[in-house]
Amino acid sequence: MSKLTELIKALIPGFKSQHDMNEAFLSESTDVSDLERRMRLLDGDAQDRSRTLVFGTMMP
């Protein structure tokens, strides 16, 4: 973990990283089908965010 993240966690006890939030979201699944659906949602969100980042920084 980076020093910056450790510092933020020390200053803000309730701070959760995206990884921690994703793990909590996945752990709430009720069965294998629900887990797979949640994994697809997270994968789709990551792809959408990266797609807008690329276009947002490269397109005028």
N, CA, C and O atoms as CSV, one atom per row, in Angstrom:
chain,resi,resn,atom,element,x,y,z
A,1,MET,N,N,0.845,-1.161,0.000
A,1,MET,CA,C,0.000,0.000,0.000
A,1,MET,C,C,0.902,1.239,0.000
A,1,MET,O,O,1.946,1.270,0.651
A,2,SER,N,N,0.485,2.214,-0.717
A,2,SER,CA,C,1.302,3.416,-0.826
A,2,SER,C,C,1.273,4.224,0.474
A,2,SER,O,O,0.344,4.109,1.274
A,3,LYS,N,N,2.282,5.021,0.661
A,3,LYS,CA,C,2.378,5.859,1.858
A,3,LYS,C,C,1.225,6.863,1.920
A,3,LYS,O,O,0.703,7.153,2.996
A,4,LEU,N,N,0.834,7.393,0.754
A,4,LEU,CA,C,-0.266,8.351,0.716
A,4,LEU,C,C,-1.568,7.712,1.200
A,4,LEU,O,O,-2.309,8.314,1.978
A,5,THR,N,N,-1.838,6.511,0.745
A,5,THR,CA,C,-3.049,5.814,1.164
A,5,THR,C,C,-3.021,5.539,2.666
A,5,THR,O,O,-4.034,5.694,3.349
A,6,GLU,N,N,-1.874,5.137,3.170
A,6,GLU,CA,C,-1.747,4.895,4.606
A,6,GLU,C,C,-1.990,6.178,5.396
A,6,GLU,O,O,-2.639,6.154,6.441
A,7,LEU,N,N,-1.470,7.293,4.896
A,7,LEU,CA,C,-1.661,8.573,5.568
A,7,LEU,C,C,-3.136,8.970,5.574
A,7,LEU,O,O,-3.658,9.417,6.595
A,8,ILE,N,N,-3.799,8.808,4.445
A,8,ILE,CA,C,-5.226,9.145,4.360
A,8,ILE,C,C,-6.033,8.267,5.306
A,8,ILE,O,O,-6.927,8.755,5.997
A,9,LYS,N,N,-5.722,6.976,5.341
A,9,LYS,CA,C,-6.440,6.081,6.259
A,9,LYS,C,C,-6.214,6.469,7.711
A,9,LYS,O,O,-7.115,6.342,8.540
A,10,ALA,N,N,-5.014,6.940,8.019
A,10,ALA,CA,C,-4.723,7.357,9.390
A,10,ALA,C,C,-5.506,8.618,9.752
A,10,ALA,O,O,-5.971,8.763,10.883
A,11,LEU,N,N,-5.649,9.524,8.794
A,11,LEU,CA,C,-6.357,10.777,9.049
A,11,LEU,C,C,-7.868,10.610,9.037
A,11,LEU,O,O,-8.582,11.261,9.799
A,12,ILE,N,N,-8.346,9.736,8.169
A,12,ILE,CA,C,-9.783,9.513,8.023
A,12,ILE,C,C,-10.050,8.030,8.281
A,12,ILE,O,O,-9.906,7.216,7.369
A,13,PRO,N,N,-10.431,7.666,9.495
A,13,PRO,CA,C,-10.603,6.250,9.829
A,13,PRO,C,C,-11.645,5.532,8.963
A,13,PRO,O,O,-11.532,4.325,8.748
A,14,GLY,N,N,-12.644,6.243,8.470
A,14,GLY,CA,C,-13.689,5.618,7.667
A,14,GLY,C,C,-13.343,5.479,6.196
A,14,GLY,O,O,-14.172,5.012,5.414
A,15,PHE,N,N,-12.133,5.873,5.798
A,15,PHE,CA,C,-11.724,5.828,4.399
A,15,PHE,C,C,-11.622,4.381,3.929
A,15,PHE,O,O,-10.990,3.549,4.580
A,16,LYS,N,N,-12.254,4.090,2.789
A,16,LYS,CA,C,-12.166,2.762,2.196
A,16,LYS,C,C,-11.698,2.908,0.761
A,16,LYS,O,O,-12.171,3.778,0.031
A,17,SER,N,N,-10.781,2.067,0.366
A,17,SER,CA,C,-10.295,2.102,-1.008
A,17,SER,C,C,-11.339,1.475,-1.933
A,17,SER,O,O,-12.271,0.814,-1.475
A,18,GLN,N,N,-11.173,1.688,-3.216
A,18,GLN,CA,C,-12.095,1.101,-4.196
A,18,GLN,C,C,-12.048,-0.422,-4.104
A,18,GLN,O,O,-13.073,-1.089,-4.241
A,19,HIS,N,N,-10.871,-0.960,-3.875
A,19,HIS,CA,C,-10.719,-2.406,-3.743
A,19,HIS,C,C,-11.534,-2.921,-2.550
A,19,HIS,O,O,-12.223,-3.936,-2.660
A,20,ASP,N,N,-11.456,-2.227,-1.419
A,20,ASP,CA,C,-12.217,-2.624,-0.240
A,20,ASP,C,C,-13.718,-2.564,-0.510
A,20,ASP,O,O,-14.462,-3.457,-0.103
A,21,MET,N,N,-14.159,-1.516,-1.193
A,21,MET,CA,C,-15.589,-1.395,-1.508
A,21,MET,C,C,-16.035,-2.490,-2.472
A,21,MET,O,O,-17.130,-3.035,-2.329
A,22,ASN,N,N,-15.194,-2.815,-3.452
A,22,ASN,CA,C,-15.533,-3.887,-4.387
A,22,ASN,C,C,-15.620,-5.231,-3.671
A,22,ASN,O,O,-16.532,-6.018,-3.928
A,23,GLU,N,N,-14.670,-5.495,-2.771
A,23,GLU,CA,C,-14.690,-6.740,-2.013
A,23,GLU,C,C,-15.956,-6.842,-1.162
A,23,GLU,O,O,-16.565,-7.909,-1.087
A,24,ALA,N,N,-16.353,-5.748,-0.525
A,24,ALA,CA,C,-17.567,-5.748,0.286
A,24,ALA,C,C,-18.795,-5.997,-0.589
A,24,ALA,O,O,-19.692,-6.748,-0.207
A,25,PHE,N,N,-18.832,-5.364,-1.768
A,25,PHE,CA,C,-19.947,-5.552,-2.702
A,25,PHE,C,C,-20.046,-7.010,-3.133
A,25,PHE,O,O,-21.138,-7.576,-3.171
A,26,LEU,N,N,-18.910,-7.618,-3.457
A,26,LEU,CA,C,-18.911,-9.016,-3.891
A,26,LEU,C,C,-19.272,-9.958,-2.744
A,26,LEU,O,O,-19.933,-10.972,-2.965
A,27,SER,N,N,-18.852,-9.640,-1.547
A,27,SER,CA,C,-19.126,-10.529,-0.415
A,27,SER,C,C,-20.600,-10.537,-0.023
A,27,SER,O,O,-21.037,-11.426,0.708
A,28,GLU,N,N,-21.362,-9.574,-0.491
A,28,GLU,CA,C,-22.794,-9.525,-0.186
A,28,GLU,C,C,-23.608,-10.432,-1.106
A,28,GLU,O,O,-24.826,-10.526,-0.948
A,29,SER,N,N,-22.968,-11.096,-2.056
A,29,SER,CA,C,-23.706,-11.945,-2.993
A,29,SER,C,C,-24.337,-13.129,-2.252
A,29,SER,O,O,-23.805,-13.628,-1.260
A,30,THR,N,N,-25.471,-13.548,-2.762
A,30,THR,CA,C,-26.223,-14.606,-2.091
A,30,THR,C,C,-25.938,-15.988,-2.652
A,30,THR,O,O,-26.086,-16.983,-1.943
A,31,ASP,N,N,-25.534,-16.066,-3.900
A,31,ASP,CA,C,-25.188,-17.351,-4.505
A,31,ASP,C,C,-24.203,-17.118,-5.643
A,31,ASP,O,O,-23.792,-15.986,-5.896
A,32,VAL,N,N,-23.832,-18.185,-6.321
A,32,VAL,CA,C,-22.823,-18.092,-7.374
A,32,VAL,C,C,-23.314,-17.221,-8.528
A,32,VAL,O,O,-22.540,-16.444,-9.087
A,33,SER,N,N,-24.571,-17.340,-8.882
A,33,SER,CA,C,-25.121,-16.534,-9.973
A,33,SER,C,C,-25.069,-15.048,-9.635
A,33,SER,O,O,-24.716,-14.221,-10.476
A,34,ASP,N,N,-25.420,-14.722,-8.405
A,34,ASP,CA,C,-25.373,-13.330,-7.963
A,34,ASP,C,C,-23.930,-12.826,-7.941
A,34,ASP,O,O,-23.665,-11.685,-8.320
A,35,LEU,N,N,-23.005,-13.669,-7.500
A,35,LEU,CA,C,-21.592,-13.292,-7.490
A,35,LEU,C,C,-21.096,-12.999,-8.906
A,35,LEU,O,O,-20.412,-12.001,-9.131
A,36,GLU,N,N,-21.435,-13.858,-9.848
A,36,GLU,CA,C,-21.012,-13.651,-11.240
A,36,GLU,C,C,-21.616,-12.377,-11.814
A,36,GLU,O,O,-20.945,-11.647,-12.543
A,37,ARG,N,N,-22.872,-12.105,-11.493
A,37,ARG,CA,C,-23.529,-10.881,-11.963
A,37,ARG,C,C,-22.820,-9.660,-11.411
A,37,ARG,O,O,-22.575,-8.698,-12.139
A,38,ARG,N,N,-22.493,-9.692,-10.137
A,38,ARG,CA,C,-21.794,-8.571,-9.515
A,38,ARG,C,C,-20.393,-8.387,-10.112
A,38,ARG,O,O,-19.938,-7.259,-10.300
A,39,MET,N,N,-19.723,-9.489,-10.406
A,39,MET,CA,C,-18.396,-9.400,-11.025
A,39,MET,C,C,-18.491,-8.757,-12.409
A,39,MET,O,O,-17.650,-7.937,-12.777
A,40,ARG,N,N,-19.521,-9.134,-13.175
A,40,ARG,CA,C,-19.719,-8.520,-14.491
A,40,ARG,C,C,-20.010,-7.033,-14.368
A,40,ARG,O,O,-19.524,-6.235,-15.170
A,41,LEU,N,N,-20.807,-6.653,-13.362
A,41,LEU,CA,C,-21.092,-5.234,-13.133
A,41,LEU,C,C,-19.813,-4.453,-12.849
A,41,LEU,O,O,-19.601,-3.375,-13.404
A,42,LEU,N,N,-18.969,-4.996,-11.989
A,42,LEU,CA,C,-17.717,-4.315,-11.657
A,42,LEU,C,C,-16.795,-4.241,-12.876
A,42,LEU,O,O,-16.156,-3.216,-13.112
A,43,ASP,N,N,-16.729,-5.324,-13.645
A,43,ASP,CA,C,-15.895,-5.317,-14.851
A,43,ASP,C,C,-16.426,-4.309,-15.864
A,43,ASP,O,O,-15.644,-3.597,-16.494
A,44,GLY,N,N,-17.733,-4.243,-16.025
A,44,GLY,CA,C,-18.325,-3.296,-16.963
A,44,GLY,C,C,-18.100,-1.860,-16.533
A,44,GLY,O,O,-17.832,-0.992,-17.364
A,45,ASP,N,N,-18.208,-1.607,-15.230
A,45,ASP,CA,C,-17.956,-0.256,-14.718
A,45,ASP,C,C,-16.513,0.158,-14.953
A,45,ASP,O,O,-16.246,1.300,-15.327
A,46,ALA,N,N,-15.579,-0.765,-14.735
A,46,ALA,CA,C,-14.163,-0.454,-14.932
A,46,ALA,C,C,-13.885,-0.158,-16.406
A,46,ALA,O,O,-13.119,0.751,-16.725
A,47,GLN,N,N,-14.503,-0.917,-17.292
A,47,GLN,CA,C,-14.308,-0.683,-18.722
A,47,GLN,C,C,-14.905,0.655,-19.125
A,47,GLN,O,O,-14.300,1.389,-19.906
A,48,ASP,N,N,-16.084,0.984,-18.606
A,48,ASP,CA,C,-16.717,2.267,-18.929
A,48,ASP,C,C,-15.871,3.436,-18.449
A,48,ASP,O,O,-15.697,4.417,-19.172
A,49,ARG,N,N,-15.342,3.335,-17.229
A,49,ARG,CA,C,-14.513,4.418,-16.689
A,49,ARG,C,C,-13.236,4.573,-17.509
A,49,ARG,O,O,-12.818,5.696,-17.792
A,50,SER,N,N,-12.614,3.464,-17.891
A,50,SER,CA,C,-11.374,3.571,-18.655
A,50,SER,C,C,-11.644,4.091,-20.065
A,50,SER,O,O,-10.815,4.806,-20.627
A,51,ARG,N,N,-12.777,3.746,-20.635
A,51,ARG,CA,C,-13.114,4.212,-21.974
A,51,ARG,C,C,-13.320,5.726,-21.978
A,51,ARG,O,O,-12.853,6.406,-22.892
A,52,THR,N,N,-14.002,6.257,-20.984
A,52,THR,CA,C,-14.225,7.697,-20.935
A,52,THR,C,C,-12.943,8.437,-20.609
A,52,THR,O,O,-12.747,9.565,-21.059
A,53,LEU,N,N,-12.070,7.820,-19.834
A,53,LEU,CA,C,-10.798,8.450,-19.513
A,53,LEU,C,C,-9.951,8.611,-20.772
A,53,LEU,O,O,-9.364,9.670,-20.997
A,54,VAL,N,N,-9.887,7.573,-21.584
A,54,VAL,CA,C,-9.091,7.622,-22.803
A,54,VAL,C,C,-9.655,8.675,-23.748
A,54,VAL,O,O,-8.914,9.514,-24.260
A,55,PHE,N,N,-10.954,8.633,-23.979
A,55,PHE,CA,C,-11.542,9.601,-24.889
A,55,PHE,C,C,-11.522,11.014,-24.298
A,55,PHE,O,O,-11.346,11.997,-25.017
A,56,GLY,N,N,-11.702,11.095,-22.984
A,56,GLY,CA,C,-11.714,12.397,-22.346
A,56,GLY,C,C,-10.363,13.089,-22.384
A,56,GLY,O,O,-10.295,14.318,-22.402
A,57,THR,N,N,-9.280,12.307,-22.396
A,57,THR,CA,C,-7.952,12.926,-22.390
A,57,THR,C,C,-7.379,13.071,-23.781
A,57,THR,O,O,-6.498,13.902,-24.000
A,58,MET,N,N,-7.857,12.282,-24.727
A,58,MET,CA,C,-7.253,12.300,-26.057
A,58,MET,C,C,-8.060,13.115,-27.072
A,58,MET,O,O,-7.525,13.587,-28.075
A,59,MET,N,N,-9.339,13.266,-26.797
A,59,MET,CA,C,-10.178,13.998,-27.740
A,59,MET,C,C,-10.248,15.461,-27.304
A,59,MET,O,O,-10.316,15.733,-26.105
A,60,PRO,N,N,-10.235,16.400,-28.235
A,60,PRO,CA,C,-10.312,17.810,-27.847
A,60,PRO,C,C,-11.668,18.212,-27.315
A,60,PRO,O,O,-11.869,19.371,-26.952
